[in-house]
Amino acid sequence: RLTLEVIKNRFVLLRTSSDILAALCFVSALTLMPVGEASAILQVQPLVVTFAAVIFLNERVGIYRWSAIFVGFIGVLIILRPSSDGFDPAAILVLFAVVGLSARDIFTRKLPKHLSTLPIITFVCITLIPAGYLLHRFTEANSFFQIPINTFFIAVVSASSGMIGYYALTN
């Protein structure tokens, strides 16, 4: 159950905020750049989580894993092509998504063990609704209520499917 204990937990709030940041940045990036390029950049996320786990969770990482992190970051720099003519500014949104996803994973490790997955995921999905609406309002001139009914239906089905998939992935 989604209780006040879940909602008031500091790490649930931080995890939810990080998840919202990641979702809004990645969705925004997908409207501005090719999916393949955005997905390729997003692949650096496990490397960032490993690096962050060393700093924030006092995890130990051996030389082989540090080497993989270094090579992975070089690969992302190659994808980003940080030169004056080859850099896509939308890639910064994907990097913010990577930071959000990585923070989400670190905060997940800090959650109390007795908290169940379902209320946490429900809270994320409930908070994504107003966040998505605000993103829509800031990026579109049309009102939310002017969305055609078939588009609204697709959004509801997508959101429901996303929540089920997110629950399955997280669990």
N, C-alpha and C positions, 0 to 999 in steps of 0.2 A: 504494500500500500504506500501511496505517496502521502507521507505524514509531514507535520511541521518539523519533526526531528531531521528528516531528510533534507527539506528545503533550507533549514537554518544551518546545516553543517557547512563549515567554512570550505572544506575541500570539494563538496558537492557544488557549491556556488562557483568556486574557481574552475572546476572541471567543466561546468555548464558554460561559463563565460568563454573559456578557451574553445570549447566545441562550437559555440556560436560564431566566434571570430573566424575559426577555420572554415565553417560552412559558408558564411557570407563572403569571405575573401575568395574561396575557391569557385563558388558559383559566379561571382562577379568576373573572375579571371576567365572562366569558360566562355563568357560572352565577348571577350576581347581578344582571345588568342586561340590557336588550334588546340583541340583536345589532347592530341598526342604530345605536344610540347608541354602543356600544363601537367599531364600525367607523368611525363619523364622527370620534370622538376620535383613533383610530389614524391618521387621515389627516394629522395634524400631524407625523408622523415624518419625512418628507422635509425639512420646515422645520427641525426640530431637527438633522438631519444636516448641513444646510447651515450652520447656526449653529455647530455643533461643528467642522465642517471649517475654518472661519475661525479658531477658537481653537486647535485641536489639530494641524491639518495646514497651517496658514499659507496657506490658500486665499484667493483674492481674490474678493470679491462686490461687484457693482455696485449702484447705487442702485435699479434696477428689481427686482432680486432681494431686496434688503433691504425694499423696499416690499411685495413679495409675502409675505415672511416675516411682516411686521407685520400685514398684512391676514389672513393665515392664522391667526396667534395670536389675533387678535380673534375670528375665526370659531369657534375652539375655545372661547374664553371664553363665547361666546354659547351653544354647545352645552352646556357644563358648567353654565351658569347658577349662578355661585357666590354664591347668596343663601342665607339660612338655611333657606328652605322648598323651594328647587328643586334643591339640590345632591345628587347621588347619590354617597355615599361610595365606591361600587364604582368610580367613575370614576378614583379615585386608583390603583387597580390597572392600569387601562389606561395611565395616565400613566407608571407604572413600566415597563410593557411598552414604551412609546415610548422611554424612556431606555435600556432594554436593547437594543432594536432599533437605536437610533442608535449606541450604543457598539459594537455588533457590526459595524456598517458602517464605523465609524472604525477599529476594530481590523483589519478585513479589508484596508483600505488599507495597513496596516503589516506585513502578512504578507510573508515572503520570496516573491519571484516564482517560485521553483522549486518551491514547494509546490503540489501538485495539489488540485483541488476535492474529489474523491471521498474521500480520507482525512480531510480536515477535516470534511466532512459526516458521514462515518461516525462519527467521534469524537463529534460533537454528538449524533447519534442514540443512540449507545451510552450516553452520559452522561445523556440524557433519560430512559432507562428507570428507573434508581434515583431520579432526581429526581421523576419522575411517581409512582413507588411511595411515596416519602416524602410527597408532597403528598396522595396518597390516604389514607395512614395518619393524617395530621394532620387531615384533613377528614372522614373517614368512620369510623364506629364499627366497621364490619365488617372482617374480615381480608381481605387480598388473595386468599387461597385460597378465600374463600367467594363469589367472583365466578362467576356461572353460565357454563358452557362456551360458550354462544352469545355472551355478552357478551365473553368473553375472545377468541373468534375474531374478532369485529368489531374489537376493539382491535388485534389483531395485523395484520389486513388494513388497518386505518386507518393504523397506524404504518408499515407497509411502503409503502403508497401515499403517505403523507406524506414518507417518505424519498426516494422516487423524484421526487416533485414538488419537494421542497426541493433536490435535486441539480440538476434541470432549471432551476429558477429561479435558483439560485446560479451555475450554469455559464453 
